Amino acid sequence: MRQLQGVLGQNRNLRPFDGCSHDAEGNKTGGSSSMPKRQRRMEKPRHLYLVLDDWPWGYGIRELDLLSDSDADDHHQLTPAERSTPTRATSRRHLPAAIFRFEAERSEPSYFAGAFGSKILATQPIVTSGLHRRPLDDGVPVYDVRARSFMLGPRRWTTASASPVVYVSAGGMLLALAAGDGGFEVLQPPPRDEAGWEGGFTWAWRRVPGDLPFRPEDVACHAVHPDGKTLFVSVVGGGGAADTTVTLSFDTAEIVIRNGDDGEWISNRDDGGCEWKRRGQWRLPFAGRGYYDRGLDAWVGLSGDPGTIGHLCSCDVVPTYWYCNDDDGHKQCPAVKIGQEKLFSEEEESGDEAVTEEKVPERFIRVMTFSMRYDKSRDLTSVNSRRLRYYSVPEEVTEPMLEHPVAFWM
């Protein structure tokens, strides 16, 4: 039985659902009990946008409303008798119709990025032959899920299909950590109106000067600091500065871009460079991406420890001034808490049995929503907050898209 789960570790683009909104960097911006009710009412509702290649010529984007109880279980709160079943679930349902479709090479889940608040970018490499052949200067599809608008965005300098890439939003920009001609690339947001395009502005990827001190395929996990501009990356194995295990950071505020066709970088640093700072020989505890949770004042994500796979964990935020530049690199890892509950598994949970009088299809999407908090013992828990939804998966969806689901919380 194939299960496509909303798993943070499987999909680096998926933001955690906790009843709160998050900005482009994954920072919580709304829904907290400490936020005034009027401000919470003004927050635009977020949705889960699922990307599937169930179209012969490319992909479709579907919008799932996870904030509404209309497609969730009947009881928002569990009764005392029900608390022995930690997960509540519903019978399966069909996916809503796609709100947008676009042509691109299928079976390429790693080339999608969410950025600039509500935009989804499809950055598949150039195909020069076959069904999806495109000219080398062709742009990439960019769809705004809120404005329901479409535009063509710039293509990255490095477009080799064999090159792995890690996309991260930080400092109001989209960063592409990819193999290539040294450094990495950054994309600013497009202008909001016609006036912004005047004065020689060119919307294009810019190469950051300096060498990337690790291979993208060796990135084990990453997280954006709550300042919104500092990226932390943990690297395991590989060469260069990543012979064993090391965590580095990059401050996007160190550089700005001069408008114009030359796309020249201007550094805010006295030495004119852009530096990856070495934080020490330790790694963040996550599988994939960690997300800052304001309520916990910690980074949260799926555990990357083989002994606690499927468990959530939290990690103290590393101060931006805390880094190691000595030879041994031994700086203590920040405090980590591992949730006692196993939220994700290859097998069906016992709570699932309460769900299904009708047969669960062989291919389905299982979406779990939950809220994390610390209990009285300061242990991480999601007790009584987990909800499951099941959606049938079209037969046309390819295996890579099932193995690595693409979803965005916007």
ChimeraX attribute file (.defattr): number of C-alpha atoms within 10 A of each C-alpha:
attribute: neighborCount
match mode: 1-to-1
recipient: residues
	/A:1	10
	/A:2	16
	/A:3	20
	/A:4	20
	/A:5	21
	/A:6	24
	/A:7	25
	/A:8	26
	/A:9	22
	/A:10	18
	/A:11	21
	/A:12	24
	/A:13	25
	/A:14	23
	/A:15	26
	/A:16	26
	/A:17	20
	/A:18	19
	/A:19	17
	/A:20	22
	/A:21	23
	/A:22	24
	/A:23	19
	/A:24	23
	/A:25	28
	/A:26	28
	/A:27	21
	/A:28	21
	/A:29	15
	/A:30	21
	/A:31	19
	/A:32	16
	/A:33	10
	/A:34	9
	/A:35	11
	/A:36	11
	/A:37	11
	/A:38	8
	/A:39	10
	/A:40	18
	/A:41	11
	/A:42	9
	/A:43	13
	/A:44	11
	/A:45	15
	/A:46	21
	/A:47	20
	/A:48	21
	/A:49	22
	/A:50	19
	/A:51	22
	/A:52	26
	/A:53	27
	/A:54	19
	/A:55	16
	/A:56	13
	/A:57	15
	/A:58	17
	/A:59	22
	/A:60	19
	/A:61	23
	/A:62	20
	/A:63	22
	/A:64	17
	/A:65	15
	/A:66	21
	/A:67	17
	/A:68	10
	/A:69	11
	/A:70	9
	/A:71	17
	/A:72	19
	/A:73	16
	/A:74	12
	/A:75	9
	/A:76	12
	/A:77	12
	/A:78	16
	/A:79	10
	/A:80	7
	/A:81	7
	/A:82	12
	/A:83	13
	/A:84	11
	/A:85	14
	/A:86	18
	/A:87	25
	/A:88	26
	/A:89	22
	/A:90	20
	/A:91	19
	/A:92	21
	/A:93	15
	/A:94	12
	/A:95	17
	/A:96	12
	/A:97	10
	/A:98	15
	/A:99	12
	/A:100	16
	/A:101	18
	/A:102	17
	/A:103	16
	/A:104	25
	/A:105	19
	/A:106	20
	/A:107	20
	/A:108	20
	/A:109	21
	/A:110	21
	/A:111	17
	/A:112	19
	/A:113	24
	/A:114	25
	/A:115	28
	/A:116	18
	/A:117	19
	/A:118	18
	/A:119	22
	/A:120	23
	/A:121	19
	/A:122	25
	/A:123	21
	/A:124	22
	/A:125	21
	/A:126	21
	/A:127	15
	/A:128	11
	/A:129	9
	/A:130	8
	/A:131	12
	/A:132	14
	/A:133	12
	/A:134	15
	/A:135	10
	/A:136	12
	/A:137	9
	/A:138	12
	/A:139	17
	/A:140	19
	/A:141	19
	/A:142	21
	/A:143	23
	/A:144	17
	/A:145	20
	/A:146	13
	/A:147	9
	/A:148	11
	/A:149	11
	/A:150	15
	/A:151	11
	/A:152	13
	/A:153	20
	/A:154	18
	/A:155	22
	/A:156	20
	/A:157	14
	/A:158	18
	/A:159	18
	/A:160	14
	/A:161	13
	/A:162	8
	/A:163	13
	/A:164	18
	/A:165	21
	/A:166	20
	/A:167	20
	/A:168	25
	/A:169	26
	/A:170	26
	/A:171	19
	/A:172	19
	/A:173	18
	/A:174	22
	/A:175	26
	/A:176	23
	/A:177	21
	/A:178	23
	/A:179	21
	/A:180	17
	/A:181	12
	/A:182	14
	/A:183	18
	/A:184	22
	/A:185	21
	/A:186	22
	/A:187	21
	/A:188	19
	/A:189	15
	/A:190	14
	/A:191	13
	/A:192	8
	/A:193	8
	/A:194	7
	/A:195	8
	/A:196	11
	/A:197	13
	/A:198	10
	/A:199	9
	/A:200	10
	/A:201	15
	/A:202	17
	/A:203	19
	/A:204	19
	/A:205	21
	/A:206	19
	/A:207	21
	/A:208	19
	/A:209	18
	/A:210	14
	/A:211	14
	/A:212	20
	/A:213	18
	/A:214	25
	/A:215	21
	/A:216	18
	/A:217	17
	/A:218	16
	/A:219	23
	/A:220	21
	/A:221	23
	/A:222	26
	/A:223	27
	/A:224	27
	/A:225	25
	/A:226	23
	/A:227	13
	/A:228	20
	/A:229	18
	/A:230	18
	/A:231	24
	/A:232	23
	/A:233	22
	/A:234	26
	/A:235	27
	/A:236	21
	/A:237	17
	/A:238	16
	/A:239	12
	/A:240	11
	/A:241	17
	/A:242	20
	/A:243	12
	/A:244	13
	/A:245	18
	/A:246	23
	/A:247	28
	/A:248	25
	/A:249	21
	/A:250	19
	/A:251	21
	/A:252	19
	/A:253	16
	/A:254	17
	/A:255	17
	/A:256	13
	/A:257	15
	/A:258	12
	/A:259	14
	/A:260	12
	/A:261	11
	/A:262	10
	/A:263	16
	/A:264	15
	/A:265	18
	/A:266	14
	/A:267	16
	/A:268	13
	/A:269	12
	/A:270	7
	/A:271	7
	/A:272	13
	/A:273	15
	/A:274	22
	/A:275	18
	/A:276	17
	/A:277	18
	/A:278	21
	/A:279	27
	/A:280	23
	/A:281	21
	/A:282	20
	/A:283	22
	/A:284	30
	/A:285	29
	/A:286	27
	/A:287	26
	/A:288	24
	/A:289	29
	/A:290	30
	/A:291	26
	/A:292	26
	/A:293	23
	/A:294	16
	/A:295	15
	/A:296	15
	/A:297	13
	/A:298	21
	/A:299	26
	/A:300	28
	/A:301	28
	/A:302	27
	/A:303	26
	/A:304	22
	/A:305	14
	/A:306	8
	/A:307	8
	/A:308	16
	/A:309	17
	/A:310	22
	/A:311	20
	/A:312	28
	/A:313	27
	/A:314	28
	/A:315	23
	/A:316	17
	/A:317	19
	/A:318	18
	/A:319	10
	/A:320	17
	/A:321	7
	/A:322	11
	/A:323	17
	/A:324	17
	/A:325	12
	/A:326	11
	/A:327	7
	/A:328	9
	/A:329	16
	/A:330	14
	/A:331	15
	/A:332	10
	/A:333	17
	/A:334	14
	/A:335	13
	/A:336	16
	/A:337	17
	/A:338	20
	/A:339	22
	/A:340	14
	/A:341	15
	/A:342	12
	/A:343	19
	/A:344	18
	/A:345	13
	/A:346	11
	/A:347	9
	/A:348	11
	/A:349	14
	/A:350	11
	/A:351	14
	/A:352	15
	/A:353	12
	/A:354	14
	/A:355	19
	/A:356	13
	/A:357	9
	/A:358	8
	/A:359	8
	/A:360	16
	/A:361	15
	/A:362	11
	/A:363	17
	/A:364	24
	/A:365	22
	/A:366	19
	/A:367	19
	/A:368	22
	/A:369	18
	/A:370	18
	/A:371	16
	/A:372	21
	/A:373	15
	/A:374	14
	/A:375	11
	/A:376	7
	/A:377	6
	/A:378	9
	/A:379	14
	/A:380	21
	/A:381	20
	/A:382	21
	/A:383	16
	/A:384	19
	/A:385	18
	/A:386	17
	/A:387	19
	/A:388	21
	/A:389	21
	/A:390	26
	/A:391	20
	/A:392	16
	/A:393	22
	/A:394	15
	/A:395	10
	/A:396	11
	/A:397	18
	/A:398	15
	/A:399	12
	/A:400	14
	/A:401	19
	/A:402	21
	/A:403	15
	/A:404	20
	/A:405	24
	/A:406	24
	/A:407	27
	/A:408	24
	/A:409	24
	/A:410	25
